[in-house]
Amino acid sequence: MGVMSANDSMPPITPLDASAAVSIRGLFKQFENKIAVNGLALDIPVGSFYGLVGPNGAGKTTTLNMVTGLLVPDGGAAMILGHDVWRDVNTVKRMIGVMPQPSQIFDRLTGLQLLVYAGMLRGMKRAEAVKRANDLLKAFDLEASANVIVADYSAGMTKKICLASAMIHSPRVLVLDEPFESVDPVSSANLRDILIEYAATGGTVIVSSHVMSLVEKMCTHVAVINRGQVCAAGTVEQVAAGEDLEERFLQLVGGRHQAAQLDWLDGGAQ
Ligand SMILES: Nc1ncnc2c1ncn2[C@@H]1O[C@H](COP(=O)(O)OP(=O)(O)OP(=O)(O)O)[C@@H](O)[C@H]1O
């Protein structure tokens, strides 16, 4: 093997894939002196259930915010179903459903009102929005709380109403940041079924999650993100490479250290 020149270490830049649900090249974002996303490239096929995993601060949320047109990148390009995200942001926003953070919703509305509002905001007629809102409340086990204001929901219920509000306009791509956090096992199994069926019928789901067992169980594909770059991506089987996905994740991102470093903790002994 010859000596590597600077050019050898730079991967060739392949063009954006217009047939992908999401195609990203050279995405870059810096906050003051912190590089959050560092030349990230990824293709997410249509109909896939794609997991984004990575340690805290790896750049997952920053990437998703840029790809969904919520945050302007410092460099790079992204396409959703063939449309350039920043040149054509309104078209892109019509095609995607982004789960809002609980702090971003109008929580003085009831669950039903919030969903109808989300539907009408996307241009739906009130009657259709009400019908779909009721279907979603039922699917998400929230029927009994339809007329309760969202501020009085538990954390898991709030998460579910946020997810429902991202789905009401039947988007072609769903982008979900930590959708299962605080959601109980029964609800999360129901949500999983809804999302798997949505992907099986041609929708694309992108989830960021720290729960490796869930990613392994429900995702068709996974990308491991570390320090603002993709360090492995492909089908779950390809990335796991014959091992448990969590084990593989730990190998890829490193960072395990000895618990003994906290010897003062000492089981709480005085
Ligand atoms: N608005 C901001 N201002 C300054 N730094 C930021 C901002 N947003 C993110 N960062 C920094 O960018 C890096 C990537 O953050 P990001 O939220 O994208 O990570 P993440 O992979 O989603 O992490 P987590 O798994 O903990 O949610 C972190 O170091 C974070 O501190």
The ligand as an SDF file (V2000), in Angstrom:
LIG
                    3D

 31 33  0  0  0  0  0  0  0  0999 V2000
  -27.7440   25.9450   19.5720 N   0  0  0  0  0  0  0  0  0  0  0  0
  -26.5510   25.4570   19.9230 C   0  0  0  0  0  0  0  0  0  0  0  0
  -25.5830   26.2730   20.3780 N   0  0  0  0  0  0  0  0  0  0  0  0
  -24.3550   25.7940   20.7080 C   0  0  0  0  0  0  0  0  0  0  0  0
  -24.0040   24.4970   20.6240 N   0  0  0  0  0  0  0  0  0  0  0  0
  -24.9350   23.6370   20.1820 C   0  0  0  0  0  0  0  0  0  0  0  0
  -26.2540   24.0670   19.8100 C   0  0  0  0  0  0  0  0  0  0  0  0
  -26.9530   22.9710   19.4060 N   0  0  0  0  0  0  0  0  0  0  0  0
  -26.1270   21.9190   19.5170 C   0  0  0  0  0  0  0  0  0  0  0  0
  -24.9150   22.3080   19.9790 N   0  0  0  0  0  0  0  0  0  0  0  0
  -23.7360   21.4400   20.2150 C   0  0  0  0  0  0  0  0  0  0  0  0
  -23.5570   20.6610   19.0490 O   0  0  0  0  0  0  0  0  0  0  0  0
  -23.2090   19.3220   19.3880 C   0  0  0  0  0  0  0  0  0  0  0  0
  -24.2090   18.3640   18.7530 C   0  0  0  0  0  0  0  0  0  0  0  0
  -25.4440   18.4890   19.4260 O   0  0  0  0  0  0  0  0  0  0  0  0
  -26.7500   17.6630   19.0070 P   0  0  0  0  0  0  0  0  0  0  0  0
  -27.8790   18.1870   19.8410 O   0  0  0  0  0  0  0  0  0  0  0  0
  -26.9170   17.6950   17.5360 O   0  0  0  0  0  0  0  0  0  0  0  0
  -26.3430   16.1860   19.4580 O   0  0  0  0  0  0  0  0  0  0  0  0
  -27.2250   14.8540   19.5750 P   0  0  0  0  0  0  0  0  0  0  0  0
  -26.4790   13.8010   18.8280 O   0  0  0  0  0  0  0  0  0  0  0  0
  -28.6200   15.1200   19.1410 O   0  0  0  0  0  0  0  0  0  0  0  0
  -27.1340   14.5630   21.1280 O   0  0  0  0  0  0  0  0  0  0  0  0
  -28.1620   13.8560   22.1670 P   0  0  0  0  0  0  0  0  0  0  0  0
  -28.0960   12.3930   21.8640 O   0  0  0  0  0  0  0  0  0  0  0  0
  -27.5470   14.1710   23.4790 O   0  0  0  0  0  0  0  0  0  0  0  0
  -29.5110   14.4630   21.9680 O   0  0  0  0  0  0  0  0  0  0  0  0
  -23.1450   19.2760   20.9170 C   0  0  0  0  0  0  0  0  0  0  0  0
  -21.8120   19.4400   21.2990 O   0  0  0  0  0  0  0  0  0  0  0  0
  -23.9760   20.4690   21.3380 C   0  0  0  0  0  0  0  0  0  0  0  0
  -23.5030   20.9830   22.5610 O   0  0  0  0  0  0  0  0  0  0  0  0
  1  2  1  0
  2  3  1  0
  2  7  2  0
  3  4  2  0
  4  5  1  0
  5  6  2  0
  6  7  1  0
  6 10  1  0
  7  8  1  0
  8  9  2  0
  9 10  1  0
 10 11  1  0
 11 12  1  0
 11 30  1  0
 12 13  1  0
 13 14  1  0
 13 28  1  0
 14 15  1  0
 15 16  1  0
 16 17  2  0
 16 18  1  0
 16 19  1  0
 19 20  1  0
 20 21  2  0
 20 22  1  0
 20 23  1  0
 23 24  1  0
 24 25  2  0
 24 26  1  0
 24 27  1  0
 28 29  1  0
 28 30  1  0
 30 31  1  0
M  END
$$$$
